[in-house]
Amino acid sequence: MQHSRAATDNLVKFATENGIDILALQEPYTYKNKIAGIPTKYKIFAAGEVRSRAAIVVTNNQIDTLLIKQLSNA
């Protein structure tokens, strides 16, 4: 996504219109070292200390999610 706000907006719109449940993001848009542009109703799991390099976004609240820290660098 090359840290683009426009790409993030387009992706959120596409996911909403097409019923996408899980998004895998590379180089998500960030603001003040936090992922921005993703609605707060979605669950976000991000990797990267200062600037997130990747993220998983779960848009369906019917899906139970759990971050296993031993298998992640998030």
C-alpha positions in Angstrom: 0.0 0.0 0.0 3.1 2.2 0.1 1.9 4.0 3.2 -0.8 5.7 1.1 -4.0 7.2 2.7 -5.8 7.0 -0.7 -4.9 3.3 -1.0 -6.2 2.7 2.5 -9.5 4.5 1.8 -10.0 2.5 -1.4 -9.2 -0.8 0.3 -11.7 -0.1 3.1 -14.4 0.8 0.6 -13.6 -2.3 -1.5 -13.7 -4.6 1.5 -17.0 -3.1 2.7 -18.7 -3.4 -0.7 -17.5 -6.9 -1.3 -17.9 -8.4 2.2 -14.2 -9.1 2.7 -13.6 -10.5 6.2 -9.8 -10.5 6.5 -7.3 -8.1 5.0 -3.5 -8.7 4.9 -1.7 -5.3 4.5 1.9 -4.5 3.6 3.2 -1.0 4.3 -0.1 0.3 5.7 -0.8 4.1 6.1 0.4 5.3 9.5 0.0 8.5 11.4 2.1 9.2 14.5 3.4 5.6 14.3 -0.1 4.1 14.4 -2.1 2.6 11.6 -4.6 5.1 10.4 -7.6 5.1 8.0 -9.0 1.8 9.2 -12.3 2.1 11.0 -12.1 1.4 14.8 -14.8 -1.2 14.6 -12.3 -3.5 12.8 -9.6 -5.5 14.7 -6.1 -4.6 13.7 -3.0 -6.7 14.4 0.2 -4.9 13.4 3.9 -5.8 13.2 6.7 -3.3 13.4 8.2 -1.3 16.3 8.2 2.3 15.1 6.4 2.2 11.7 4.2 -0.8 11.1 5.4 -2.8 8.2 2.5 -5.2 8.0 -1.0 -5.7 9.5 -3.9 -8.1 9.5 -7.3 -6.4 9.7 -10.4 -8.5 10.6 -13.5 -6.7 9.3 -16.0 -9.4 10.4 -16.8 -9.2 14.2 -18.2 -12.7 14.0 -14.7 -14.1 13.6 -13.0 -14.8 16.9 -9.3 -13.7 16.8 -6.4 -14.2 19.1 -2.8 -12.9 18.8 -0.3 -15.5 19.7 2.7 -13.5 20.7 5.1 -16.4 20.5 4.3 -16.8 16.8 4.4 -13.1 16.0 6.7 -10.1 16.2 3.8 -7.8 16.9 
